[in-house]
Amino acid sequence: MVSIATTTGFANTDFNLWPPFAPIWMLFLSSFTTCSGSTGGGMKMIRAMILFKQVFRELLRIIHPKIYNPVKLSGQPLENNVVFAVLAFVFVYVSCIIVMTLAMVASGLDLITGFFGGGCLHEQHGPG
């Protein structure tokens, strides 16, 4: 999990031996492990918080259509263009994951290996 979250690329186990749910859940969780100042490859925690708050804002709007309920961080309301920028980023992020996974699968890898990044998870075969 630490290797995936820090985007080091180091793998010491064969994820194909695990039940499919485990590596997919692990990758999902590792997408949110980096903080806003980090160089990790995740979505960043601040964006996840804004996304989470926006989801609840929209659910509340379903129940109360005329409510004024801005998304807030540190008690300060965010402008809608910031929230929409985060939503657009998340859409592009997820779209890239889907497209790259499909490209890896099209190249002959199985779905789990393609989803986790391809060649780094294959067994290393010695000469001969």
The first five atom37 places (N, CA, C, CB, O) and aatype in JSON, in Angstrom:
{
  "aatype": [12, 19, 15, 9, 0, 16, 16, 16, 7, 13, 0, 2, 16, 3, 13, 2, 10, 17, 14, 14, 13, 0, 14, 9, 17, 12, 10, 13, 10, 15, 15, 13, 16, 16, 4, 15, 7, 15, 16, 7, 7, 7, 12, 11, 12, 9, 1, 0, 12, 9, 10, 13, 11, 5, 19, 13, 1, 6, 10, 10, 1, 9, 9, 8, 14, 11, 9, 18, 2, 14, 19, 11, 10, 15, 7, 5, 14, 10, 6, 2, 2, 19, 19, 13, 0, 19, 10, 0, 13, 19, 13, 19, 18, 19, 15, 4, 9, 9, 19, 12, 16, 10, 0, 12, 19, 0, 15, 7, 10, 3, 10, 9, 16, 7, 13, 13, 7, 7, 7, 4, 10, 8, 6, 5, 8, 7, 14, 7],
  "atom_mask": [
    [1, 1, 1, 1, 1],
    [1, 1, 1, 1, 1],
    [1, 1, 1, 1, 1],
    [1, 1, 1, 1, 1],
    [1, 1, 1, 1, 1],
    [1, 1, 1, 1, 1],
    [1, 1, 1, 1, 1],
    [1, 1, 1, 1, 1],
    [1, 1, 1, 0, 1],
    [1, 1, 1, 1, 1],
    [1, 1, 1, 1, 1],
    [1, 1, 1, 1, 1],
    [1, 1, 1, 1, 1],
    [1, 1, 1, 1, 1],
    [1, 1, 1, 1, 1],
    [1, 1, 1, 1, 1],
    [1, 1, 1, 1, 1],
    [1, 1, 1, 1, 1],
    [1, 1, 1, 1, 1],
    [1, 1, 1, 1, 1],
    [1, 1, 1, 1, 1],
    [1, 1, 1, 1, 1],
    [1, 1, 1, 1, 1],
    [1, 1, 1, 1, 1],
    [1, 1, 1, 1, 1],
    [1, 1, 1, 1, 1],
    [1, 1, 1, 1, 1],
    [1, 1, 1, 1, 1],
    [1, 1, 1, 1, 1],
    [1, 1, 1, 1, 1],
    [1, 1, 1, 1, 1],
    [1, 1, 1, 1, 1],
    [1, 1, 1, 1, 1],
    [1, 1, 1, 1, 1],
    [1, 1, 1, 1, 1],
    [1, 1, 1, 1, 1],
    [1, 1, 1, 0, 1],
    [1, 1, 1, 1, 1],
    [1, 1, 1, 1, 1],
    [1, 1, 1, 0, 1],
    [1, 1, 1, 0, 1],
    [1, 1, 1, 0, 1],
    [1, 1, 1, 1, 1],
    [1, 1, 1, 1, 1],
    [1, 1, 1, 1, 1],
    [1, 1, 1, 1, 1],
    [1, 1, 1, 1, 1],
    [1, 1, 1, 1, 1],
    [1, 1, 1, 1, 1],
    [1, 1, 1, 1, 1],
    [1, 1, 1, 1, 1],
    [1, 1, 1, 1, 1],
    [1, 1, 1, 1, 1],
    [1, 1, 1, 1, 1],
    [1, 1, 1, 1, 1],
    [1, 1, 1, 1, 1],
    [1, 1, 1, 1, 1],
    [1, 1, 1, 1, 1],
    [1, 1, 1, 1, 1],
    [1, 1, 1, 1, 1],
    [1, 1, 1, 1, 1],
    [1, 1, 1, 1, 1],
    [1, 1, 1, 1, 1],
    [1, 1, 1, 1, 1],
    [1, 1, 1, 1, 1],
    [1, 1, 1, 1, 1],
    [1, 1, 1, 1, 1],
    [1, 1, 1, 1, 1],
    [1, 1, 1, 1, 1],
    [1, 1, 1, 1, 1],
    [1, 1, 1, 1, 1],
    [1, 1, 1, 1, 1],
    [1, 1, 1, 1, 1],
    [1, 1, 1, 1, 1],
    [1, 1, 1, 0, 1],
    [1, 1, 1, 1, 1],
    [1, 1, 1, 1, 1],
    [1, 1, 1, 1, 1],
    [1, 1, 1, 1, 1],
    [1, 1, 1, 1, 1],
    [1, 1, 1, 1, 1],
    [1, 1, 1, 1, 1],
    [1, 1, 1, 1, 1],
    [1, 1, 1, 1, 1],
    [1, 1, 1, 1, 1],
    [1, 1, 1, 1, 1],
    [1, 1, 1, 1, 1],
    [1, 1, 1, 1, 1],
    [1, 1, 1, 1, 1],
    [1, 1, 1, 1, 1],
    [1, 1, 1, 1, 1],
    [1, 1, 1, 1, 1],
    [1, 1, 1, 1, 1],
    [1, 1, 1, 1, 1],
    [1, 1, 1, 1, 1],
    [1, 1, 1, 1, 1],
    [1, 1, 1, 1, 1],
    [1, 1, 1, 1, 1],
    [1, 1, 1, 1, 1],
    [1, 1, 1, 1, 1],
    [1, 1, 1, 1, 1],
    [1, 1, 1, 1, 1],
    [1, 1, 1, 1, 1],
    [1, 1, 1, 1, 1],
    [1, 1, 1, 1, 1],
    [1, 1, 1, 1, 1],
    [1, 1, 1, 1, 1],
    [1, 1, 1, 0, 1],
    [1, 1, 1, 1, 1],
    [1, 1, 1, 1, 1],
    [1, 1, 1, 1, 1],
    [1, 1, 1, 1, 1],
    [1, 1, 1, 1, 1],
    [1, 1, 1, 0, 1],
    [1, 1, 1, 1, 1],
    [1, 1, 1, 1, 1],
    [1, 1, 1, 0, 1],
    [1, 1, 1, 0, 1],
    [1, 1, 1, 0, 1],
    [1, 1, 1, 1, 1],
    [1, 1, 1, 1, 1],
    [1, 1, 1, 1, 1],
    [1, 1, 1, 1, 1],
    [1, 1, 1, 1, 1],
    [1, 1, 1, 1, 1],
    [1, 1, 1, 0, 1],
    [1, 1, 1, 1, 1],
    [1, 1, 1, 0, 1]
  ],
  "atom_positions": [
    [[0.83, -1.19, 0.0], [0.0, 0.0, 0.0], [0.87, 1.26, 0.0], [-0.94, 0.0, 1.21], [0.59, 2.22, -0.72]],
    [[1.93, 1.25, 0.81], [2.82, 2.41, 0.87], [3.5, 2.63, -0.48], [3.87, 2.22, 1.98], [3.65, 3.77, -0.91]],
    [[3.91, 1.56, -1.13], [4.57, 1.67, -2.42], [3.64, 2.28, -3.46], [5.06, 0.3, -2.88], [4.06, 3.12, -4.26]],
    [[2.4, 1.86, -3.46], [1.43, 2.39, -4.43], [1.12, 3.84, -4.11], [0.14, 1.54, -4.42], [1.07, 4.68, -5.02]],
    [[0.91, 4.15, -2.84], [0.55, 5.52, -2.45], [1.67, 6.51, -2.74], [0.2, 5.56, -0.97], [1.39, 7.66, -3.09]],
    [[2.91, 6.1, -2.6], [4.04, 7.01, -2.84], [4.51, 6.98, -4.28], [5.18, 6.66, -1.93], [5.44, 7.7, -4.62]],
    [[3.89, 6.18, -5.11], [4.2, 6.05, -6.55], [5.65, 5.7, -6.8], [3.85, 7.33, -7.28], [6.26, 6.19, -7.75]],
    [[6.22, 4.84, -5.95], [7.61, 4.42, -6.15], [7.73, 3.35, -7.23], [8.2, 3.91, -4.86], [8.78, 3.21, -7.85]],
    [[6.66, 2.61, -7.46], [6.69, 1.57, -8.47], [7.25, 0.25, -7.98], [0.0, 0.0, 0.0], [7.34, -0.7, -8.75]],
    [[7.61, 0.17, -6.73], [8.16, -1.07, -6.19], [7.03, -2.04, -5.87], [8.99, -0.78, -4.92], [6.06, -1.67, -5.2]],
    [[7.15, -3.27, -6.34], [6.14, -4.3, -6.05], [6.87, -5.55, -5.59], [5.24, -4.59, -7.31], [7.76, -6.04, -6.28]],
    [[6.49, -6.07, -4.46], [7.14, -7.28, -3.95], [6.18, -8.46, -3.85], [7.75, -7.01, -2.61], [6.49, -9.46, -3.21]],
    [[5.02, -8.33, -4.47], [4.05, -9.41, -4.45], [3.3, -9.45, -5.77], [3.07, -9.25, -3.28], [3.27, -8.46, -6.5]],
    [[2.71, -10.58, -6.07], [1.93, -10.75, -7.29], [0.47, -10.49, -6.97], [2.13, -12.16, -7.91], [-0.18, -11.32, -6.33]],
    [[-0.05, -9.36, -7.41], [-1.43, -8.99, -7.12], [-2.43, -9.91, -7.81], [-1.68, -7.57, -7.54], [-3.6, -9.96, -7.42]],
    [[-1.99, -10.65, -8.82], [-2.89, -11.58, -9.5], [-3.32, -12.73, -8.6], [-2.22, -12.14, -10.74], [-4.33, -13.38, -8.86]],
    [[-2.57, -12.99, -7.54], [-2.92, -14.05, -6.61], [-3.94, -13.6, -5.57], [-1.67, -14.55, -5.92], [-4.51, -14.44, -4.87]],
    [[-4.18, -12.33, -5.47], [-5.14, -11.8, -4.5], [-6.54, -11.81, -5.09], [-4.74, -10.36, -4.08], [-6.69, -11.84, -6.31]],
    [[-7.56, -11.79, -4.25], [-8.92, -11.62, -4.79], [-9.01, -10.27, -5.49], [-10.0, -11.73, -3.65], [-8.42, -9.3, -5.01]],
    [[-9.72, -10.16, -6.6], [-9.74, -8.9, -7.38], [-10.14, -7.67, -6.59], [-10.67, -9.05, -8.54], [-9.68, -6.57, -6.88]],
    [[-10.99, -7.84, -5.59], [-11.45, -6.69, -4.82], [-10.3, -6.02, -4.05], [-12.53, -7.12, -3.85], [-10.26, -4.79, -3.97]],
    [[-9.38, -6.79, -3.5], [-8.32, -6.25, -2.64], [-7.41, -5.25, -3.35], [-7.49, -7.38, -2.09], [-7.25, -4.14, -2.84]],
    [[-6.81, -5.59, -4.5], [-5.92, -4.59, -5.13], [-6.67, -3.38, -5.67], [-5.15, -5.24, -6.26], [-6.12, -2.27, -5.68]],
    [[-7.9, -3.56, -6.12], [-8.67, -2.42, -6.62], [-9.01, -1.48, -5.47], [-9.97, -2.9, -7.34], [-8.9, -0.26, -5.62]],
    [[-9.42, -2.02, -4.34], [-9.72, -1.2, -3.17], [-8.45, -0.5, -2.67], [-10.33, -2.06, -2.04], [-8.51, 0.66, -2.27]],
    [[-7.31, -1.2, -2.7], [-6.05, -0.63, -2.28], [-5.66, 0.56, -3.16], [-4.95, -1.69, -2.3], [-5.21, 1.59, -2.66]],
    [[-5.82, 0.41, -4.47], [-5.49, 1.49, -5.39], [-6.43, 2.68, -5.18], [-5.56, 1.0, -6.84], [-5.99, 3.82, -5.23]],
    [[-7.71, 2.41, -4.97], [-8.66, 3.48, -4.72], [-8.26, 4.27, -3.48], [-10.08, 2.91, -4.55], [-8.22, 5.5, -3.5]],
    [[-7.96, 3.57, -2.39], [-7.57, 4.26, -1.16], [-6.26, 5.03, -1.32], [-7.43, 3.25, -0.02], [-6.11, 6.11, -0.76]],
    [[-5.34, 4.49, -2.08], [-4.05, 5.17, -2.25], [-4.17, 6.42, -3.12], [-3.03, 4.22, -2.85], [-3.25, 7.24, -3.13]],
    [[-5.26, 6.57, -3.83], [-5.46, 7.77, -4.64], [-5.63, 9.01, -3.79], [-6.67, 7.6, -5.54], [-5.44, 10.13, -4.27]],
    [[-5.98, 8.84, -2.52], [-6.26, 9.98, -1.65], [-5.23, 10.14, -0.54], [-7.63, 9.84, -1.06], [-5.48, 10.88, 0.41]],
    [[-4.1, 9.46, -0.61], [-3.16, 9.48, 0.51], [-2.19, 10.65, 0.49], [-2.4, 8.21, 0.53], [-1.48, 10.86, 1.48]],
    [[-2.12, 11.4, -0.57], [-1.15, 12.48, -0.63], [-1.79, 13.8, -0.2], [-0.58, 12.61, -2.04], [-2.97, 14.04, -0.44]],
    [[-0.99, 14.65, 0.42], [-1.47, 15.95, 0.87], [-1.19, 17.0, -0.22], [-0.8, 16.36, 2.21], [-0.51, 16.72, -1.2]],
    [[-1.71, 18.2, -0.03], [-1.64, 19.21, -1.08], [-0.22, 19.63, -1.44], [-2.41, 20.42, -0.66], [0.02, 20.02, -2.58]],
    [[0.73, 19.56, -0.52], [2.1, 19.94, -0.83], [2.98, 18.78, -1.25], [0.0, 0.0, 0.0], [4.17, 18.97, -1.49]],
    [[2.42, 17.59, -1.34], [3.18, 16.38, -1.61], [3.45, 16.21, -3.09], [2.46, 15.17, -1.08], [2.72, 16.74, -3.93]],
    [[4.49, 15.46, -3.41], [4.79, 15.15, -4.8], [4.26, 13.78, -5.2], [6.29, 15.21, -5.04], [4.56, 13.31, -6.29]],
    [[3.48, 13.14, -4.34], [2.89, 11.84, -4.66], [1.94, 11.94, -5.83], [0.0, 0.0, 0.0], [1.48, 13.03, -6.18]],
    [[1.66, 10.81, -6.44], [0.85, 10.8, -7.65], [-0.64, 10.73, -7.43], [0.0, 0.0, 0.0], [-1.38, 10.52, -8.39]],
    [[-1.09, 10.89, -6.22], [-2.51, 10.78, -5.94], [-3.29, 12.04, -6.29], [0.0, 0.0, 0.0], [-2.74, 13.02, -6.79]],
    [[-4.56, 11.96, -6.01], [-5.49, 13.04, -6.32], [-5.35, 14.21, -5.35], [-6.91, 12.51, -6.31], [-5.86, 15.29, -5.64]],
    [[-4.71, 14.04, -4.25], [-4.5, 15.0, -3.16], [-5.73, 15.02, -2.26], [-4.21, 16.42, -3.72], [-6.88, 15.02, -2.72]],
    [[-5.46, 15.05, -0.99], [-6.51, 14.97, 0.02], [-7.45, 16.17, -0.03], [-5.9, 14.86, 1.4], [-8.65, 16.03, 0.21]],
    [[-6.92, 17.35, -0.34], [-7.76, 18.55, -0.37], [-8.83, 18.44, -1.44], [-6.9, 19.81, -0.62], [-9.97, 18.86, -1.24]],
    [[-8.48, 17.86, -2.59], [-9.47, 17.67, -3.64], [-10.5, 16.63, -3.24], [-8.79, 17.25, -4.95], [-11.68, 16.77, -3.55]],
    [[-10.06, 15.6, -2.55], [-10.99, 14.58, -2.07], [-11.97, 15.18, -1.08], [-10.23, 13.4, -1.43], [-13.16, 14.84, -1.1]],
    [[-11.5, 16.06, -0.22], [-12.39, 16.71, 0.75], [-13.43, 17.58, 0.04], [-11.57, 17.56, 1.74], [-14.61, 17.56, 0.39]],
    [[-12.99, 18.34, -0.95], [-13.92, 19.2, -1.7], [-14.93, 18.32, -2.44], [-13.16, 20.11, -2.7], [-16.12, 18.63, -2.45]],
    [[-14.46, 17.25, -3.05], [-15.36, 16.34, -3.76], [-16.38, 15.73, -2.81], [-14.56, 15.24, -4.47], [-17.56, 15.67, -3.13]],
    [[-15.93, 15.28, -1.66], [-16.79, 14.68, -0.66], [-17.86, 15.68, -0.19], [-15.96, 14.17, 0.54], [-19.03, 15.33, -0.08]],
    [[-17.44, 16.91, 0.08], [-18.39, 17.93, 0.52], [-19.38, 18.3, -0.58], [-17.64, 19.17, 0.98], [-20.54, 18.58, -0.3]],
    [[-18.92, 18.3, -1.82], [-19.81, 18.6, -2.95], [-20.86, 17.5, -3.11], [-19.0, 18.75, -4.24], [-22.02, 17.8, -3.42]],
    [[-20.47, 16.26, -2.92], [-21.43, 15.15, -3.01], [-22.53, 15.33, -1.98], [-20.71, 13.79, -2.81], [-23.71, 15.2, -2.3]],
    [[-22.16, 15.64, -0.74], [-23.18, 15.84, 0.29], [-24.01, 17.1, 0.04], [-22.52, 15.93, 1.66], [-25.2, 17.13, 0.37]],
    [[-23.4, 18.11, -0.54], [-24.16, 19.32, -0.9], [-25.23, 18.98, -1.93], [-23.22, 20.41, -1.45], [-26.36, 19.45, -1.83]],
    [[-24.87, 18.18, -2.92], [-25.85, 17.82, -3.95], [-26.95, 16.9, -3.39], [-25.15, 17.13, -5.13], [-28.11, 17.01, -3.78]],
    [[-26.58, 16.0, -2.48], [-27.6, 15.15, -1.85], [-28.57, 15.99, -1.03], [-26.94, 14.08, -0.96], [-29.77, 15.72, -1.02]],
    [[-28.06, 17.0, -0.33], [-28.92, 17.89, 0.44], [-29.82, 18.7, -0.48], [-28.07, 18.82, 1.31], [-30.97, 18.98, -0.13]],
    [[-29.31, 19.08, -1.64], [-30.13, 19.83, -2.61], [-31.26, 18.98, -3.17], [-29.26, 20.33, -3.76], [-32.3, 19.51, -3.54]],
    [[-31.08, 17.67, -3.22], [-32.17, 16.8, -3.67], [-33.32, 16.85, -2.67], [-31.67, 15.33, -3.85], [-34.49, 16.88, -3.05]],
    [[-32.97, 16.87, -1.41], [-33.98, 16.9, -0.35], [-34.58, 18.31, -0.21], [-33.37, 16.45, 1.0], [-35.79, 18.45, -0.08]],
    [[-33.73, 19.34, -0.24], [-34.15, 20.74, -0.09], [-33.64, 21.53, -1.3], [-33.6, 21.36, 1.26], [-32.55, 22.1, -1.24]],
    [[-34.41, 21.58, -2.4], [-33.92, 22.2, -3.64], [-33.55, 23.68, -3.54], [-34.96, 22.04, -4.7], [-32.73, 24.15, -4.32]],
    [[-34.13, 24.44, -2.61], [-33.88, 25.88, -2.55], [-32.87, 26.27, -1.47], [-35.18, 26.61, -2.31], [-32.73, 27.45, -1.16]],
    [[-32.18, 25.3, -0.9], [-31.24, 25.58, 0.18], [-29.98, 26.27, -0.35], [-30.87, 24.29, 0.93], [-29.53, 25.99, -1.45]],
    [[-29.44, 27.16, 0.45], [-28.13, 27.75, 0.16], [-27.13, 27.07, 1.08], [-28.12, 29.33, 0.36], [-27.15, 27.27, 2.29]],
    [[-26.26, 26.26, 0.5], [-25.33, 25.47, 1.28], [-23.98, 25.44, 0.56], [-25.87, 24.02, 1.5], [-23.69, 24.5, -0.18]],
    [[-23.14, 26.46, 0.77], [-21.85, 26.49, 0.06], [-20.88, 25.43, 0.6], [-21.21, 27.88, 0.16], [-20.96, 25.05, 1.77]],
    [[-19.99, 24.99, -0.25], [-18.91, 24.11, 0.18], [-17.91, 24.96, 0.94], [-18.24, 23.36, -1.05], [-17.47, 26.0, 0.45]],
    [[-17.54, 24.51, 2.14], [-16.62, 25.29, 2.98], [-15.37, 24.5, 3.29], [-17.31, 25.72, 4.27], [-15.42, 23.29, 3.49]],
    [[-14.25, 25.21, 3.34], [-12.98, 24.68, 3.83], [-12.47, 25.64, 4.89], [-11.95, 24.5, 2.66], [-12.37, 26.84, 4.65]],
    [[-12.14, 25.12, 6.04], [-11.68, 25.92, 7.17], [-12.68, 27.01, 7.53], [-10.32, 26.55, 6.87], [-12.3, 28.11, 7.94]],
    [[-13.95, 26.7, 7.36], [-15.0, 27.65, 7.71], [-15.27, 28.71, 6.66], [0.0, 0.0, 0.0], [-16.19, 29.51, 6.82]],
    [[-14.48, 28.75, 5.6], [-14.64, 29.74, 4.54], [-15.32, 29.1, 3.33], [-13.27, 30.34, 4.14], [-14.91, 28.03, 2.89]],
    [[-16.35, 29.75, 2.78], [-17.01, 29.18, 1.6], [-16.11, 29.25, 0.37], [-18.33, 29.92, 1.31], [-15.38, 30.23, 0.16]],
    [[-16.17, 28.19, -0.43], [-15.41, 28.16, -1.68], [-16.29, 28.68, -2.81], [-14.91, 26.73, -2.0], [-17.5, 28.47, -2.82]],
    [[-15.68, 29.34, -3.76], [-16.43, 29.77, -4.94], [-16.77, 28.54, -5.77], [-15.61, 30.81, -5.78], [-16.04, 27.55, -5.76]],
    [[-17.89, 28.62, -6.47], [-18.33, 27.48, -7.28], [-17.32, 27.13, -8.37], [-19.67, 27.78, -7.91], [-17.21, 25.96, -8.74]],
    [[-16.59, 28.12, -8.9], [-15.62, 27.8, -9.95], [-14.49, 26.92, -9.42], [-15.04, 29.09, -10.56], [-13.93, 26.12, -10.17]],
    [[-14.15, 27.04, -8.13], [-13.13, 26.18, -7.52], [-13.67, 24.75, -7.41], [-12.7, 26.71, -6.12], [-12.97, 23.79, -7.72]],
    [[-14.92, 24.63, -6.97], [-15.54, 23.32, -6.85], [-15.65, 22.66, -8.22], [-16.95, 23.43, -6.2], [-15.36, 21.47, -8.37]],
    [[-16.05, 23.43, -9.23], [-16.17, 22.88, -10.58], [-14.81, 22.5, -11.16], [-16.86, 23.88, -11.5], [-14.71, 21.52, -11.9]],
    [[-13.77, 23.25, -10.82], [-12.42, 22.9, -11.27], [-11.98, 21.56, -10.66], [-11.41, 24.02, -10.89], [-11.36, 20.74, -11.33]],
    [[-12.32, 21.35, -9.39], [-11.99, 20.08, -8.74], [-12.78, 18.95, -9.39], [-12.3, 20.15, -7.22], [-12.22, 17.88, -9.65]],
    [[-14.05, 19.18, -9.66], [-14.86, 18.15, -10.33], [-14.29, 17.82, -11.71], [-16.32, 18.6, -10.45], [-14.26, 16.65, -12.1]],
    [[-13.86, 18.82, -12.45], [-13.27, 18.6, -13.77], [-11.96, 17.82, -13.64], [-13.02, 19.94, -14.5], [-11.7, 16.9, -14.42]],
    [[-11.14, 18.18, -12.65], [-9.88, 17.46, -12.44], [-10.14, 15.99, -12.13], [-9.08, 18.1, -11.3], [-9.48, 15.11, -12.68]],
    [[-11.1, 15.72, -11.24], [-11.42, 14.34, -10.88], [-11.92, 13.57, -12.1], [-12.47, 14.31, -9.75], [-11.58, 12.4, -12.28]],
    [[-12.73, 14.22, -12.93], [-13.22, 13.57, -14.15], [-12.06, 13.21, -15.07], [-14.21, 14.49, -14.88], [-12.0, 12.09, -15.58]],
    [[-11.14, 14.14, -15.28], [-9.98, 13.88, -16.15], [-9.1, 12.79, -15.53], [-9.16, 15.18, -16.37], [-8.6, 11.92, -16.25]],
    [[-8.89, 12.83, -14.23], [-8.06, 11.84, -13.51], [-8.62, 10.44, -13.7], [-7.99, 12.19, -12.01], [-7.89, 9.52, -14.06]],
    [[-9.92, 10.28, -13.45], [-10.56, 8.97, -13.58], [-10.58, 8.54, -15.05], [-12.0, 9.01, -13.01], [-10.36, 7.36, -15.35]],
    [[-10.84, 9.47, -15.95], [-10.85, 9.14, -17.39], [-9.48, 8.64, -17.85], [-11.25, 10.36, -18.22], [-9.41, 7.68, -18.62]],
    [[-8.42, 9.26, -17.38], [-7.06, 8.82, -17.73], [-6.79, 7.41, -17.21], [-6.01, 9.79, -17.18], [-6.19, 6.59, -17.91]],
    [[-7.22, 7.14, -15.99], [-7.04, 5.79, -15.44], [-7.76, 4.76, -16.3], [-7.55, 5.72, -13.99], [-7.21, 3.7, -16.61]],
    [[-8.99, 5.07, -16.7], [-9.77, 4.14, -17.51], [-9.12, 3.93, -18.87], [-11.2, 4.64, -17.68], [-8.98, 2.79, -19.32]],
    [[-8.74, 5.02, -19.54], [-8.13, 4.92, -20.88], [-6.82, 4.16, -20.83], [-7.9, 6.33, -21.47], [-6.57, 3.29, -21.67]],
    [[-5.97, 4.47, -19.84], [-4.68, 3.77, -19.75], [-4.85, 2.3, -19.39], [-3.79, 4.46, -18.72], [-4.1, 1.45, -19.87]],
    [[-5.82, 2.0, -18.54], [-6.09, 0.59, -18.23], [-6.55, -0.15, -19.47], [-7.15, 0.48, -17.12], [-6.09, -1.27, -19.72]],
    [[-7.43, 0.44, -20.24], [-7.9, -0.21, -21.47], [-6.76, -0.37, -22.48], [-9.03, 0.61, -22.1], [-6.7, -1.37, -23.19]],
    [[-5.85, 0.6, -22.54], [-4.69, 0.48, -23.43], [-3.79, -0.68, -23.0], [-3.87, 1.79, -23.46], [-3.3, -1.43, -23.84]],
    [[-3.58, -0.83, -21.7], [-2.76, -1.94, -21.19], [-3.44, -3.28, -21.47], [-2.51, -1.77, -19.67], [-2.77, -4.25, -21.86]],
    [[-4.75, -3.34, -21.27], [-5.49, -4.58, -21.54], [-5.43, -4.9, -23.04], [-6.96, -4.47, -21.07], [-5.3, -6.06, -23.41]],
    [[-5.54, -3.88, -23.89], [-5.46, -4.09, -25.33], [-4.08, -4.6, -25.75], [-5.78, -2.79, -26.07], [-3.95, -5.25, -26.79]],
    [[-3.05, -4.29, -24.96], [-1.71, -4.76, -25.29], [-1.47, -6.2, -24.84], [-0.67, -3.85, -24.66], [-0.4, -6.76, -25.09]],
    [[-2.45, -6.81, -24.18], [-2.33, -8.22, -23.83], [-2.27, -8.52, -22.35], [0.0, 0.0, 0.0], [-2.21, -9.68, -21.97]],
    [[-2.29, -7.5, -21.5], [-2.25, -7.74, -20.06], [-3.65, -8.06, -19.54], [-1.67, -6.53, -19.32], [-4.65, -7.68, -20.14]],
    [[-3.7, -8.76, -18.4], [-5.0, -8.99, -17.79], [-5.46, -7.69, -17.13], [-4.94, -10.16, -16.76], [-4.67, -6.75, -16.98]],
    [[-6.73, -7.64, -16.73], [-7.31, -6.4, -16.23], [-6.62, -5.88, -14.97], [-8.77, -6.62, -15.94], [-6.33, -4.69, -14.88]],
    [[-6.35, -6.74, -14.01], [-5.73, -6.29, -12.75], [-4.32, -5.76, -13.0], [-5.69, -7.45, -11.73], [-3.97, -4.7, -12.48]],
    [[-3.52, -6.47, -13.78], [-2.16, -6.02, -14.08], [-2.2, -4.72, -14.86], [-1.39, -7.1, -14.86], [-1.41, -3.81, -14.59]],
    [[-3.1, -4.61, -15.82], [-3.24, -3.38, -16.59], [-3.66, -2.21, -15.73], [0.0, 0.0, 0.0], [-3.2, -1.08, -15.93]],
    [[-4.54, -2.46, -14.79], [-5.04, -1.43, -13.9], [-3.94, -0.92, -12.96], [-6.21, -1.95, -13.08], [-3.9, 0.27, -12.64]],
    [[-3.06, -1.82, -12.54], [-2.02, -1.44, -11.59], [-0.75, -0.95, -12.25], [-1.71, -2.59, -10.71], [0.19, -0.58, -11.53]],
    [[-0.66, -0.92, -13.53], [0.5, -0.29, -14.13], [1.35, -1.16, -15.02], [0.0, 0.0, 0.0], [2.42, -0.72, -15.46]],
    [[0.93, -2.35, -15.31], [1.59, -3.12, -16.35], [2.83, -3.86, -15.97], [0.0, 0.0, 0.0], [2.83, -4.68, -15.05]],
    [[3.9, -3.57, -16.69], [5.1, -4.38, -16.66], [5.78, -4.54, -15.32], [0.0, 0.0, 0.0], [6.47, -5.54, -15.11]],
    [[5.6, -3.62, -14.4], [6.31, -3.72, -13.13], [5.79, -4.88, -12.28], [6.18, -2.42, -12.35], [6.43, -5.25, -11.29]],
    [[4.65, -5.46, -12.64], [4.08, -6.53, -11.83], [4.33, -7.91, -12.41], [2.61, -6.31, -11.66], [3.96, -8.92, -11.8]],
    [[4.94, -7.98, -13.59], [5.23, -9.28, -14.19], [6.4, -9.95, -13.47], [5.53, -9.13, -15.69], [7.29, -9.29, -12.94]],
    [[6.36, -11.26, -13.49], [7.48, -12.0, -12.87], [8.74, -11.75, -13.69], [7.16, -13.54, -12.8], [8.7, -11.65, -14.91]],
    [[9.85, -11.66, -12.99], [11.12, -11.5, -13.66], [11.68, -12.88, -13.97], [12.11, -10.68, -12.79], [11.82, -13.71, -13.07]],
    [[11.99, -13.12, -15.21], [12.54, -14.4, -15.63], [14.03, -14.23, -15.89], [11.81, -14.93, -16.89], [14.46, -13.31, -16.59]],
    [[14.78, -15.11, -15.35], [16.23, -15.07, -15.55], [16.61, -15.53, -16.94], [0.0, 0.0, 0.0], [15.75, -15.99, -17.7]],
    [[17.88, -15.43, -17.3], [18.33, -15.86, -18.62], [18.18, -17.36, -18.77], [19.77, -15.45, -18.86], [18.39, -18.12, -17.83]],
    [[17.81, -17.77, -19.96], [17.75, -19.2, -20.27], [16.43, -19.71, -20.11], [0.0, 0.0, 0.0], [16.19, -20.9, -20.32]]
  ]
}
